[in-house]
Amino acid sequence: MQALTEYPAQCPYCGENIVLLIDESESEQNYIEDCQVCCQPIIIDITIHWDGELNVELHSENE
C-alpha cells in the first residue's frame, strides 16, 4: 500500500489554503472533492509524469 502525499493548495472559491491527499499510484486522476472550509465542490485534475513530477490543477464547477 502506497502512502498518500500531502499537497498544499488554494480553494478556487474562497481562496483559503487547503491540503489535498494524493494517491500517487495512479498517473492520471480526475475527481471532485469539497473544500474543507467553504464546502464548495472543487474539480481536481492530477497528472504524475514519468519523472515523478506532480501536476495538480483545481477548478470551480463554473470554469
PDBQT receptor file of N, H, CA, C and O in Angstrom, charges set to zero:
ATOM      1  N   MET A   1       0.839  -1.195   0.000  1.00  0.00    +0.000 N 
ATOM      2  CA  MET A   1       0.000   0.000   0.000  1.00  0.00    +0.000 C 
ATOM      3  C   MET A   1       0.874   1.245   0.000  1.00  0.00    +0.000 C 
ATOM      4  O   MET A   1       1.783   1.384   0.818  1.00  0.00    +0.000 OA
ATOM      5  N   GLN A   2       0.586   2.141  -0.926  1.00  0.00    +0.000 N 
ATOM      6  H   GLN A   2      -0.153   2.028  -1.591  1.00  0.00    +0.000 HD
ATOM      7  CA  GLN A   2       1.380   3.356  -1.049  1.00  0.00    +0.000 C 
ATOM      8  C   GLN A   2       0.794   4.453  -0.165  1.00  0.00    +0.000 C 
ATOM      9  O   GLN A   2      -0.422   4.585  -0.029  1.00  0.00    +0.000 OA
ATOM     10  N   ALA A   3       1.681   5.226   0.425  1.00  0.00    +0.000 N 
ATOM     11  H   ALA A   3       2.669   5.119   0.315  1.00  0.00    +0.000 HD
ATOM     12  CA  ALA A   3       1.250   6.330   1.284  1.00  0.00    +0.000 C 
ATOM     13  C   ALA A   3       0.655   7.451   0.447  1.00  0.00    +0.000 C 
ATOM     14  O   ALA A   3       0.940   7.582  -0.743  1.00  0.00    +0.000 OA
ATOM     15  N   LEU A   4      -0.164   8.244   1.086  1.00  0.00    +0.000 N 
ATOM     16  H   LEU A   4      -0.396   8.137   2.053  1.00  0.00    +0.000 HD
ATOM     17  CA  LEU A   4      -0.738   9.416   0.437  1.00  0.00    +0.000 C 
ATOM     18  C   LEU A   4       0.213  10.596   0.616  1.00  0.00    +0.000 C 
ATOM     19  O   LEU A   4       0.864  10.734   1.652  1.00  0.00    +0.000 OA
ATOM     20  N   THR A   5       0.283  11.435  -0.402  1.00  0.00    +0.000 N 
ATOM     21  H   THR A   5      -0.246  11.323  -1.243  1.00  0.00    +0.000 HD
ATOM     22  CA  THR A   5       1.137  12.621  -0.369  1.00  0.00    +0.000 C 
ATOM     23  C   THR A   5       0.281  13.842  -0.062  1.00  0.00    +0.000 C 
ATOM     24  O   THR A   5      -0.749  14.059  -0.699  1.00  0.00    +0.000 OA
ATOM     25  N   GLU A   6       0.708  14.640   0.916  1.00  0.00    +0.000 N 
ATOM     26  H   GLU A   6       1.545  14.463   1.434  1.00  0.00    +0.000 HD
ATOM     27  CA  GLU A   6       0.003  15.885   1.212  1.00  0.00    +0.000 C 
ATOM     28  C   GLU A   6       0.418  16.938   0.187  1.00  0.00    +0.000 C 
ATOM     29  O   GLU A   6       1.603  17.110  -0.099  1.00  0.00    +0.000 OA
ATOM     30  N   TYR A   7      -0.569  17.634  -0.359  1.00  0.00    +0.000 N 
ATOM     31  H   TYR A   7      -1.532  17.494  -0.128  1.00  0.00    +0.000 HD
ATOM     32  CA  TYR A   7      -0.308  18.660  -1.359  1.00  0.00    +0.000 C 
ATOM     33  C   TYR A   7      -1.046  19.941  -0.945  1.00  0.00    +0.000 C 
ATOM     34  O   TYR A   7      -2.277  19.959  -0.916  1.00  0.00    +0.000 OA
ATOM     35  N   PRO A   8      -0.305  21.013  -0.623  1.00  0.00    +0.000 N 
ATOM     36  CA  PRO A   8      -0.967  22.267  -0.259  1.00  0.00    +0.000 C 
ATOM     37  C   PRO A   8      -1.566  22.925  -1.498  1.00  0.00    +0.000 C 
ATOM     38  O   PRO A   8      -0.934  22.963  -2.554  1.00  0.00    +0.000 OA
ATOM     39  N   ALA A   9      -2.779  23.438  -1.368  1.00  0.00    +0.000 N 
ATOM     40  H   ALA A   9      -3.293  23.407  -0.511  1.00  0.00    +0.000 HD
ATOM     41  CA  ALA A   9      -3.477  24.053  -2.495  1.00  0.00    +0.000 C 
ATOM     42  C   ALA A   9      -4.320  25.213  -1.980  1.00  0.00    +0.000 C 
ATOM     43  O   ALA A   9      -4.366  25.489  -0.781  1.00  0.00    +0.000 OA
ATOM     44  N   GLN A  10      -4.988  25.887  -2.919  1.00  0.00    +0.000 N 
ATOM     45  H   GLN A  10      -4.951  25.663  -3.893  1.00  0.00    +0.000 HD
ATOM     46  CA  GLN A  10      -5.855  27.004  -2.558  1.00  0.00    +0.000 C 
ATOM     47  C   GLN A  10      -7.217  26.792  -3.211  1.00  0.00    +0.000 C 
ATOM     48  O   GLN A  10      -7.296  26.502  -4.405  1.00  0.00    +0.000 OA
ATOM     49  N   CYS A  11      -8.270  26.933  -2.445  1.00  0.00    +0.000 N 
ATOM     50  H   CYS A  11      -8.206  27.169  -1.476  1.00  0.00    +0.000 HD
ATOM     51  CA  CYS A  11      -9.619  26.747  -2.946  1.00  0.00    +0.000 C 
ATOM     52  C   CYS A  11      -9.938  27.812  -4.008  1.00  0.00    +0.000 C 
ATOM     53  O   CYS A  11      -9.727  29.001  -3.770  1.00  0.00    +0.000 OA
ATOM     54  N   PRO A  12     -10.448  27.387  -5.185  1.00  0.00    +0.000 N 
ATOM     55  CA  PRO A  12     -10.796  28.363  -6.226  1.00  0.00    +0.000 C 
ATOM     56  C   PRO A  12     -12.040  29.200  -5.889  1.00  0.00    +0.000 C 
ATOM     57  O   PRO A  12     -12.319  30.189  -6.567  1.00  0.00    +0.000 OA
ATOM     58  N   TYR A  13     -12.774  28.817  -4.867  1.00  0.00    +0.000 N 
ATOM     59  H   TYR A  13     -12.548  28.014  -4.316  1.00  0.00    +0.000 HD
ATOM     60  CA  TYR A  13     -13.968  29.569  -4.460  1.00  0.00    +0.000 C 
ATOM     61  C   TYR A  13     -13.648  30.608  -3.386  1.00  0.00    +0.000 C 
ATOM     62  O   TYR A  13     -13.838  31.806  -3.595  1.00  0.00    +0.000 OA
ATOM     63  N   CYS A  14     -13.158  30.135  -2.227  1.00  0.00    +0.000 N 
ATOM     64  H   CYS A  14     -13.004  29.161  -2.057  1.00  0.00    +0.000 HD
ATOM     65  CA  CYS A  14     -12.973  31.030  -1.084  1.00  0.00    +0.000 C 
ATOM     66  C   CYS A  14     -11.531  31.503  -0.920  1.00  0.00    +0.000 C 
ATOM     67  O   CYS A  14     -11.264  32.419  -0.142  1.00  0.00    +0.000 OA
ATOM     68  N   GLY A  15     -10.598  30.886  -1.649  1.00  0.00    +0.000 N 
ATOM     69  H   GLY A  15     -10.814  30.142  -2.282  1.00  0.00    +0.000 HD
ATOM     70  CA  GLY A  15      -9.205  31.308  -1.588  1.00  0.00    +0.000 C 
ATOM     71  C   GLY A  15      -8.433  30.812  -0.378  1.00  0.00    +0.000 C 
ATOM     72  O   GLY A  15      -7.252  31.122  -0.228  1.00  0.00    +0.000 OA
ATOM     73  N   GLU A  16      -9.080  30.050   0.481  1.00  0.00    +0.000 N 
ATOM     74  H   GLU A  16     -10.040  29.797   0.359  1.00  0.00    +0.000 HD
ATOM     75  CA  GLU A  16      -8.400  29.531   1.671  1.00  0.00    +0.000 C 
ATOM     76  C   GLU A  16      -7.408  28.428   1.300  1.00  0.00    +0.000 C 
ATOM     77  O   GLU A  16      -7.593  27.702   0.323  1.00  0.00    +0.000 OA
ATOM     78  N   ASN A  17      -6.355  28.323   2.104  1.00  0.00    +0.000 N 
ATOM     79  H   ASN A  17      -6.204  28.912   2.898  1.00  0.00    +0.000 HD
ATOM     80  CA  ASN A  17      -5.383  27.254   1.922  1.00  0.00    +0.000 C 
ATOM     81  C   ASN A  17      -5.984  25.940   2.417  1.00  0.00    +0.000 C 
ATOM     82  O   ASN A  17      -6.559  25.881   3.504  1.00  0.00    +0.000 OA
ATOM     83  N   ILE A  18      -5.845  24.886   1.608  1.00  0.00    +0.000 N 
ATOM     84  H   ILE A  18      -5.378  24.934   0.725  1.00  0.00    +0.000 HD
ATOM     85  CA  ILE A  18      -6.342  23.556   1.967  1.00  0.00    +0.000 C 
ATOM     86  C   ILE A  18      -5.221  22.553   1.686  1.00  0.00    +0.000 C 
ATOM     87  O   ILE A  18      -4.225  22.884   1.043  1.00  0.00    +0.000 OA
ATOM     88  N   VAL A  19      -5.395  21.337   2.171  1.00  0.00    +0.000 N 
ATOM     89  H   VAL A  19      -6.204  21.068   2.693  1.00  0.00    +0.000 HD
ATOM     90  CA  VAL A  19      -4.425  20.278   1.925  1.00  0.00    +0.000 C 
ATOM     91  C   VAL A  19      -5.145  19.117   1.250  1.00  0.00    +0.000 C 
ATOM     92  O   VAL A  19      -6.137  18.600   1.763  1.00  0.00    +0.000 OA
ATOM     93  N   LEU A  20      -4.625  18.714   0.082  1.00  0.00    +0.000 N 
ATOM     94  H   LEU A  20      -3.820  19.134  -0.335  1.00  0.00    +0.000 HD
ATOM     95  CA  LEU A  20      -5.162  17.548  -0.623  1.00  0.00    +0.000 C 
ATOM     96  C   LEU A  20      -4.301  16.343  -0.287  1.00  0.00    +0.000 C 
ATOM     97  O   LEU A  20      -3.086  16.472  -0.136  1.00  0.00    +0.000 OA
ATOM     98  N   LEU A  21      -4.911  15.185  -0.169  1.00  0.00    +0.000 N 
ATOM     99  H   LEU A  21      -5.898  15.080  -0.292  1.00  0.00    +0.000 HD
ATOM    100  CA  LEU A  21      -4.176  13.940  -0.005  1.00  0.00    +0.000 C 
ATOM    101  C   LEU A  21      -4.197  13.232  -1.349  1.00  0.00    +0.000 C 
ATOM    102  O   LEU A  21      -5.260  12.859  -1.844  1.00  0.00    +0.000 OA
ATOM    103  N   ILE A  22      -3.021  13.047  -1.940  1.00  0.00    +0.000 N 
ATOM    104  H   ILE A  22      -2.157  13.351  -1.538  1.00  0.00    +0.000 HD
ATOM    105  CA  ILE A  22      -2.921  12.498  -3.289  1.00  0.00    +0.000 C 
ATOM    106  C   ILE A  22      -2.329  11.095  -3.256  1.00  0.00    +0.000 C 
ATOM    107  O   ILE A  22      -1.273  10.864  -2.668  1.00  0.00    +0.000 OA
ATOM    108  N   ASP A  23      -3.020  10.173  -3.890  1.00  0.00    +0.000 N 
ATOM    109  H   ASP A  23      -3.878  10.361  -4.367  1.00  0.00    +0.000 HD
ATOM    110  CA  ASP A  23      -2.550   8.804  -4.061  1.00  0.00    +0.000 C 
ATOM    111  C   ASP A  23      -1.733   8.766  -5.353  1.00  0.00    +0.000 C 
ATOM    112  O   ASP A  23      -2.287   8.893  -6.445  1.00  0.00    +0.000 OA
ATOM    113  N   GLU A  24      -0.425   8.594  -5.228  1.00  0.00    +0.000 N 
ATOM    114  H   GLU A  24       0.025   8.491  -4.341  1.00  0.00    +0.000 HD
ATOM    115  CA  GLU A  24       0.446   8.643  -6.400  1.00  0.00    +0.000 C 
ATOM    116  C   GLU A  24       0.539   7.322  -7.157  1.00  0.00    +0.000 C 
ATOM    117  O   GLU A  24       1.405   7.169  -8.018  1.00  0.00    +0.000 OA
ATOM    118  N   SER A  25      -0.332   6.372  -6.855  1.00  0.00    +0.000 N 
ATOM    119  H   SER A  25      -1.036   6.496  -6.156  1.00  0.00    +0.000 HD
ATOM    120  CA  SER A  25      -0.297   5.087  -7.558  1.00  0.00    +0.000 C 
ATOM    121  C   SER A  25      -0.958   5.159  -8.940  1.00  0.00    +0.000 C 
ATOM    122  O   SER A  25      -0.759   4.268  -9.766  1.00  0.00    +0.000 OA
ATOM    123  N   GLU A  26      -1.737   6.207  -9.193  1.00  0.00    +0.000 N 
ATOM    124  H   GLU A  26      -1.899   6.930  -8.522  1.00  0.00    +0.000 HD
ATOM    125  CA  GLU A  26      -2.383   6.416 -10.500  1.00  0.00    +0.000 C 
ATOM    126  C   GLU A  26      -1.763   7.647 -11.152  1.00  0.00    +0.000 C 
ATOM    127  O   GLU A  26      -1.683   8.704 -10.526  1.00  0.00    +0.000 OA
ATOM    128  N   SER A  27      -1.322   7.521 -12.404  1.00  0.00    +0.000 N 
ATOM    129  H   SER A  27      -1.386   6.662 -12.912  1.00  0.00    +0.000 HD
ATOM    130  CA  SER A  27      -0.636   8.636 -13.054  1.00  0.00    +0.000 C 
ATOM    131  C   SER A  27      -1.574   9.744 -13.526  1.00  0.00    +0.000 C 
ATOM    132  O   SER A  27      -1.148  10.889 -13.669  1.00  0.00    +0.000 OA
ATOM    133  N   GLU A  28      -2.847   9.420 -13.770  1.00  0.00    +0.000 N 
ATOM    134  H   GLU A  28      -3.193   8.490 -13.654  1.00  0.00    +0.000 HD
ATOM    135  CA  GLU A  28      -3.819  10.446 -14.148  1.00  0.00    +0.000 C 
ATOM    136  C   GLU A  28      -5.084  10.263 -13.325  1.00  0.00    +0.000 C 
ATOM    137  O   GLU A  28      -5.635   9.166 -13.233  1.00  0.00    +0.000 OA
ATOM    138  N   GLN A  29      -5.530  11.363 -12.730  1.00  0.00    +0.000 N 
ATOM    139  H   GLN A  29      -5.083  12.254 -12.805  1.00  0.00    +0.000 HD
ATOM    140  CA  GLN A  29      -6.724  11.308 -11.883  1.00  0.00    +0.000 C 
ATOM    141  C   GLN A  29      -7.572  12.546 -12.134  1.00  0.00    +0.000 C 
ATOM    142  O   GLN A  29      -7.047  13.619 -12.430  1.00  0.00    +0.000 OA
ATOM    143  N   ASN A  30      -8.874  12.392 -12.017  1.00  0.00    +0.000 N 
ATOM    144  H   ASN A  30      -9.301  11.520 -11.777  1.00  0.00    +0.000 HD
ATOM    145  CA  ASN A  30      -9.820  13.488 -12.127  1.00  0.00    +0.000 C 
ATOM    146  C   ASN A  30     -10.960  13.175 -11.175  1.00  0.00    +0.000 C 
ATOM    147  O   ASN A  30     -11.634  12.156 -11.325  1.00  0.00    +0.000 OA
ATOM    148  N   TYR A  31     -11.179  14.036 -10.205  1.00  0.00    +0.000 N 
ATOM    149  H   TYR A  31     -10.632  14.864 -10.083  1.00  0.00    +0.000 HD
ATOM    150  CA  TYR A  31     -12.252  13.795  -9.248  1.00  0.00    +0.000 C 
ATOM    151  C   TYR A  31     -12.734  15.106  -8.643  1.00  0.00    +0.000 C 
ATOM    152  O   TYR A  31     -12.128  16.155  -8.861  1.00  0.00    +0.000 OA
ATOM    153  N   ILE A  32     -13.818  15.047  -7.890  1.00  0.00    +0.000 N 
ATOM    154  H   ILE A  32     -14.310  14.195  -7.713  1.00  0.00    +0.000 HD
ATOM    155  CA  ILE A  32     -14.380  16.217  -7.220  1.00  0.00    +0.000 C 
ATOM    156  C   ILE A  32     -14.271  16.004  -5.718  1.00  0.00    +0.000 C 
ATOM    157  O   ILE A  32     -14.620  14.947  -5.194  1.00  0.00    +0.000 OA
ATOM    158  N   GLU A  33     -13.778  17.035  -5.040  1.00  0.00    +0.000 N 
ATOM    159  H   GLU A  33     -13.495  17.894  -5.466  1.00  0.00    +0.000 HD
ATOM    160  CA  GLU A  33     -13.654  16.994  -3.582  1.00  0.00    +0.000 C 
ATOM    161  C   GLU A  33     -14.172  18.321  -3.036  1.00  0.00    +0.000 C 
ATOM    162  O   GLU A  33     -13.861  19.377  -3.587  1.00  0.00    +0.000 OA
ATOM    163  N   ASP A  34     -14.952  18.279  -1.966  1.00  0.00    +0.000 N 
ATOM    164  H   ASP A  34     -15.204  17.421  -1.519  1.00  0.00    +0.000 HD
ATOM    165  CA  ASP A  34     -15.475  19.506  -1.370  1.00  0.00    +0.000 C 
ATOM    166  C   ASP A  34     -14.386  20.226  -0.585  1.00  0.00    +0.000 C 
ATOM    167  O   ASP A  34     -13.574  19.596   0.093  1.00  0.00    +0.000 OA
ATOM    168  N   CYS A  35     -14.379  21.555  -0.684  1.00  0.00    +0.000 N 
ATOM    169  H   CYS A  35     -15.039  22.066  -1.235  1.00  0.00    +0.000 HD
ATOM    170  CA  CYS A  35     -13.443  22.381   0.079  1.00  0.00    +0.000 C 
ATOM    171  C   CYS A  35     -13.662  22.126   1.569  1.00  0.00    +0.000 C 
ATOM    172  O   CYS A  35     -14.800  22.038   2.031  1.00  0.00    +0.000 OA
ATOM    173  N   GLN A  36     -12.569  22.010   2.312  1.00  0.00    +0.000 N 
ATOM    174  H   GLN A  36     -11.645  22.082   1.937  1.00  0.00    +0.000 HD
ATOM    175  CA  GLN A  36     -12.658  21.766   3.755  1.00  0.00    +0.000 C 
ATOM    176  C   GLN A  36     -13.144  22.999   4.513  1.00  0.00    +0.000 C 
ATOM    177  O   GLN A  36     -13.540  22.900   5.674  1.00  0.00    +0.000 OA
ATOM    178  N   VAL A  37     -13.114  24.174   3.849  1.00  0.00    +0.000 N 
ATOM    179  H   VAL A  37     -12.792  24.254   2.906  1.00  0.00    +0.000 HD
ATOM    180  CA  VAL A  37     -13.507  25.421   4.509  1.00  0.00    +0.000 C 
ATOM    181  C   VAL A  37     -14.921  25.852   4.115  1.00  0.00    +0.000 C 
ATOM    182  O   VAL A  37     -15.777  26.050   4.977  1.00  0.00    +0.000 OA
ATOM    183  N   CYS A  38     -15.167  26.000   2.783  1.00  0.00    +0.000 N 
ATOM    184  H   CYS A  38     -14.472  25.840   2.082  1.00  0.00    +0.000 HD
ATOM    185  CA  CYS A  38     -16.462  26.544   2.334  1.00  0.00    +0.000 C 
ATOM    186  C   CYS A  38     -17.412  25.477   1.775  1.00  0.00    +0.000 C 
ATOM    187  O   CYS A  38     -18.552  25.790   1.431  1.00  0.00    +0.000 OA
ATOM    188  N   CYS A  39     -16.958  24.234   1.682  1.00  0.00    +0.000 N 
ATOM    189  H   CYS A  39     -16.032  23.980   1.962  1.00  0.00    +0.000 HD
ATOM    190  CA  CYS A  39     -17.772  23.081   1.252  1.00  0.00    +0.000 C 
ATOM    191  C   CYS A  39     -18.198  23.115  -0.223  1.00  0.00    +0.000 C 
ATOM    192  O   CYS A  39     -19.059  22.331  -0.623  1.00  0.00    +0.000 OA
ATOM    193  N   GLN A  40     -17.617  24.002  -1.037  1.00  0.00    +0.000 N 
ATOM    194  H   GLN A  40     -16.918  24.638  -0.712  1.00  0.00    +0.000 HD
ATOM    195  CA  GLN A  40     -17.926  24.039  -2.464  1.00  0.00    +0.000 C 
ATOM    196  C   GLN A  40     -17.197  22.888  -3.168  1.00  0.00    +0.000 C 
ATOM    197  O   GLN A  40     -16.116  22.491  -2.733  1.00  0.00    +0.000 OA
ATOM    198  N   PRO A  41     -17.771  22.348  -4.248  1.00  0.00    +0.000 N 
ATOM    199  CA  PRO A  41     -17.143  21.231  -4.964  1.00  0.00    +0.000 C 
ATOM    200  C   PRO A  41     -15.990  21.707  -5.858  1.00  0.00    +0.000 C 
ATOM    201  O   PRO A  41     -16.190  22.538  -6.744  1.00  0.00    +0.000 OA
ATOM    202  N   ILE A  42     -14.785  21.175  -5.619  1.00  0.00    +0.000 N 
ATOM    203  H   ILE A  42     -14.624  20.500  -4.899  1.00  0.00    +0.000 HD
ATOM    204  CA  ILE A  42     -13.598  21.533  -6.390  1.00  0.00    +0.000 C 
ATOM    205  C   ILE A  42     -13.293  20.397  -7.357  1.00  0.00    +0.000 C 
ATOM    206  O   ILE A  42     -13.212  19.236  -6.955  1.00  0.00    +0.000 OA
ATOM    207  N   ILE A  43     -13.123  20.735  -8.633  1.00  0.00    +0.000 N 
ATOM    208  H   ILE A  43     -13.188  21.678  -8.960  1.00  0.00    +0.000 HD
ATOM    209  CA  ILE A  43     -12.714  19.743  -9.628  1.00  0.00    +0.000 C 
ATOM    210  C   ILE A  43     -11.190  19.666  -9.582  1.00  0.00    +0.000 C 
ATOM    211  O   ILE A  43     -10.506  20.679  -9.729  1.00  0.00    +0.000 OA
ATOM    212  N   ILE A  44     -10.667  18.464  -9.377  1.00  0.00    +0.000 N 
ATOM    213  H   ILE A  44     -11.223  17.641  -9.258  1.00  0.00    +0.000 HD
ATOM    214  CA  ILE A  44      -9.225  18.271  -9.221  1.00  0.00    +0.000 C 
ATOM    215  C   ILE A  44      -8.712  17.390 -10.354  1.00  0.00    +0.000 C 
ATOM    216  O   ILE A  44      -9.193  16.275 -10.555  1.00  0.00    +0.000 OA
ATOM    217  N   ASP A  45      -7.737  17.899 -11.085  1.00  0.00    +0.000 N 
ATOM    218  H   ASP A  45      -7.346  18.805 -10.921  1.00  0.00    +0.000 HD
ATOM    219  CA  ASP A  45      -7.065  17.151 -12.150  1.00  0.00    +0.000 C 
ATOM    220  C   ASP A  45      -5.616  16.941 -11.735  1.00  0.00    +0.000 C 
ATOM    221  O   ASP A  45      -4.908  17.901 -11.429  1.00  0.00    +0.000 OA
ATOM    222  N   ILE A  46      -5.174  15.681 -11.723  1.00  0.00    +0.000 N 
ATOM    223  H   ILE A  46      -5.749  14.901 -11.970  1.00  0.00    +0.000 HD
ATOM    224  CA  ILE A  46      -3.813  15.347 -11.298  1.00  0.00    +0.000 C 
ATOM    225  C   ILE A  46      -3.135  14.540 -12.394  1.00  0.00    +0.000 C 
ATOM    226  O   ILE A  46      -3.707  13.594 -12.936  1.00  0.00    +0.000 OA
ATOM    227  N   THR A  47      -1.913  14.930 -12.708  1.00  0.00    +0.000 N 
ATOM    228  H   THR A  47      -1.449  15.698 -12.267  1.00  0.00    +0.000 HD
ATOM    229  CA  THR A  47      -1.078  14.167 -13.635  1.00  0.00    +0.000 C 
ATOM    230  C   THR A  47       0.278  13.964 -12.975  1.00  0.00    +0.000 C 
ATOM    231  O   THR A  47       0.888  14.912 -12.483  1.00  0.00    +0.000 OA
ATOM    232  N   ILE A  48       0.741  12.725 -12.971  1.00  0.00    +0.000 N 
ATOM    233  H   ILE A  48       0.245  11.954 -13.371  1.00  0.00    +0.000 HD
ATOM    234  CA  ILE A  48       2.067  12.421 -12.457  1.00  0.00    +0.000 C 
ATOM    235  C   ILE A  48       2.901  11.956 -13.649  1.00  0.00    +0.000 C 
ATOM    236  O   ILE A  48       2.628  10.917 -14.250  1.00  0.00    +0.000 OA
ATOM    237  N   HIS A  49       3.905  12.734 -13.971  1.00  0.00    +0.000 N 
ATOM    238  H   HIS A  49       4.126  13.579 -13.483  1.00  0.00    +0.000 HD
ATOM    239  CA  HIS A  49       4.751  12.455 -15.131  1.00  0.00    +0.000 C 
ATOM    240  C   HIS A  49       5.712  11.304 -14.838  1.00  0.00    +0.000 C 
ATOM    241  O   HIS A  49       5.919  10.941 -13.680  1.00  0.00    +0.000 OA
ATOM    242  N   TRP A  50       6.294  10.735 -15.887  1.00  0.00    +0.000 N 
ATOM    243  H   TRP A  50       6.126  11.030 -16.828  1.00  0.00    +0.000 HD
ATOM    244  CA  TRP A  50       7.190   9.585 -15.753  1.00  0.00    +0.000 C 
ATOM    245  C   TRP A  50       8.370   9.866 -14.841  1.00  0.00    +0.000 C 
ATOM    246  O   TRP A  50       8.913   8.947 -14.228  1.00  0.00    +0.000 OA
ATOM    247  N   ASP A  51       8.781  11.154 -14.741  1.00  0.00    +0.000 N 
ATOM    248  H   ASP A  51       8.340  11.901 -15.239  1.00  0.00    +0.000 HD
ATOM    249  CA  ASP A  51       9.927  11.511 -13.890  1.00  0.00    +0.000 C 
ATOM    250  C   ASP A  51       9.504  11.832 -12.454  1.00  0.00    +0.000 C 
ATOM    251  O   ASP A  51      10.327  12.255 -11.643  1.00  0.00    +0.000 OA
ATOM    252  N   GLY A  52       8.214  11.629 -12.140  1.00  0.00    +0.000 N 
ATOM    253  H   GLY A  52       7.545  11.285 -12.799  1.00  0.00    +0.000 HD
ATOM    254  CA  GLY A  52       7.714  11.865 -10.791  1.00  0.00    +0.000 C 
ATOM    255  C   GLY A  52       7.171  13.256 -10.553  1.00  0.00    +0.000 C 
ATOM    256  O   GLY A  52       6.669  13.545  -9.467  1.00  0.00    +0.000 OA
ATOM    257  N   GLU A  53       7.262  14.134 -11.561  1.00  0.00    +0.000 N 
ATOM    258  H   GLU A  53       7.669  13.899 -12.443  1.00  0.00    +0.000 HD
ATOM    259  CA  GLU A  53       6.739  15.488 -11.410  1.00  0.00    +0.000 C 
ATOM    260  C   GLU A  53       5.227  15.440 -11.248  1.00  0.00    +0.000 C 
ATOM    261  O   GLU A  53       4.527  14.779 -12.015  1.00  0.00    +0.000 OA
ATOM    262  N   LEU A  54       4.736  16.147 -10.240  1.00  0.00    +0.000 N 
ATOM    263  H   LEU A  54       5.305  16.683  -9.617  1.00  0.00    +0.000 HD
ATOM    264  CA  LEU A  54       3.317  16.162  -9.906  1.00  0.00    +0.000 C 
ATOM    265  C   LEU A  54       2.694  17.456 -10.429  1.00  0.00    +0.000 C 
ATOM    266  O   LEU A  54       3.164  18.546 -10.103  1.00  0.00    +0.000 OA
ATOM    267  N   ASN A  55       1.635  17.341 -11.240  1.00  0.00    +0.000 N 
ATOM    268  H   ASN A  55       1.253  16.456 -11.505  1.00  0.00    +0.000 HD
ATOM    269  CA  ASN A  55       0.916  18.498 -11.755  1.00  0.00    +0.000 C 
ATOM    270  C   ASN A  55      -0.519  18.419 -11.229  1.00  0.00    +0.000 C 
ATOM    271  O   ASN A  55      -1.250  17.478 -11.539  1.00  0.00    +0.000 OA
ATOM    272  N   VAL A  56      -0.914  19.415 -10.431  1.00  0.00    +0.000 N 
ATOM    273  H   VAL A  56      -0.320  20.179 -10.179  1.00  0.00    +0.000 HD
ATOM    274  CA  VAL A  56      -2.248  19.436  -9.830  1.00  0.00    +0.000 C 
ATOM    275  C   VAL A  56      -2.949  20.729 -10.240  1.00  0.00    +0.000 C 
ATOM    276  O   VAL A  56      -2.398  21.818 -10.076  1.00  0.00    +0.000 OA
ATOM    277  N   GLU A  57      -4.163  20.606 -10.774  1.00  0.00    +0.000 N 
ATOM    278  H   GLU A  57      -4.611  19.721 -10.907  1.00  0.00    +0.000 HD
ATOM    279  CA  GLU A  57      -4.961  21.770 -11.151  1.00  0.00    +0.000 C 
ATOM    280  C   GLU A  57      -6.308  21.695 -10.445  1.00  0.00    +0.000 C 
ATOM    281  O   GLU A  57      -6.953  20.646 -10.424  1.00  0.00    +0.000 OA
ATOM    282  N   LEU A  58      -6.724  22.817  -9.867  1.00  0.00    +0.000 N 
ATOM    283  H   LEU A  58      -6.200  23.669  -9.884  1.00  0.00    +0.000 HD
ATOM    284  CA  LEU A  58      -8.005  22.914  -9.189  1.00  0.00    +0.000 C 
ATOM    285  C   LEU A  58      -8.883  23.900  -9.942  1.00  0.00    +0.000 C 
ATOM    286  O   LEU A  58      -8.423  24.969 -10.342  1.00  0.00    +0.000 OA
ATOM    287  N   HIS A  59     -10.150  23.539 -10.136  1.00  0.00    +0.000 N 
ATOM    288  H   HIS A  59     -10.524  22.671  -9.811  1.00  0.00    +0.000 HD
ATOM    289  CA  HIS A  59     -11.094  24.382 -10.867  1.00  0.00    +0.000 C 
ATOM    290  C   HIS A  59     -12.432  24.409 -10.132  1.00  0.00    +0.000 C 
ATOM    291  O   HIS A  59     -12.808  23.448  -9.461  1.00  0.00    +0.000 OA
ATOM    292  N   SER A  60     -13.143  25.528 -10.272  1.00  0.00    +0.000 N 
ATOM    293  H   SER A  60     -12.838  26.309 -10.818  1.00  0.00    +0.000 HD
ATOM    294  CA  SER A  60     -14.518  25.574  -9.778  1.00  0.00    +0.000 C 
ATOM    295  C   SER A  60     -15.402  24.916 -10.830  1.00  0.00    +0.000 C 
ATOM    296  O   SER A  60     -14.971  24.719 -11.967  1.00  0.00    +0.000 OA
ATOM    297  N   GLU A  61     -16.616  24.579 -10.468  1.00  0.00    +0.000 N 
ATOM    298  H   GLU A  61     -16.966  24.738  -9.545  1.00  0.00    +0.000 HD
ATOM    299  CA  GLU A  61     -17.545  23.951 -11.416  1.00  0.00    +0.000 C 
ATOM    300  C   GLU A  61     -17.923  24.883 -12.559  1.00  0.00    +0.000 C 
ATOM    301  O   GLU A  61     -18.348  24.417 -13.615  1.00  0.00    +0.000 OA
ATOM    302  N   ASN A  62     -17.778  26.183 -12.369  1.00  0.00    +0.000 N 
ATOM    303  H   ASN A  62     -17.433  26.562 -11.511  1.00  0.00    +0.000 HD
ATOM    304  CA  ASN A  62     -18.187  27.160 -13.368  1.00  0.00    +0.000 C 
ATOM    305  C   ASN A  62     -17.124  27.472 -14.403  1.00  0.00    +0.000 C 
ATOM    306  O   ASN A  62     -17.378  28.234 -15.336  1.00  0.00    +0.000 OA
ATOM    307  N   GLU A  63     -15.932  26.897 -14.258  1.00  0.00    +0.000 N 
ATOM    308  H   GLU A  63     -15.725  26.278 -13.501  1.00  0.00    +0.000 HD
ATOM    309  CA  GLU A  63     -14.847  27.180 -15.215  1.00  0.00    +0.000 C 
ATOM    310  C   GLU A  63     -14.938  26.306 -16.430  1.00  0.00    +0.000 C 
ATOM    311  O   GLU A  63     -14.106  26.413 -17.331  1.00  0.00    +0.000 OA
TER     312      GLU A  63
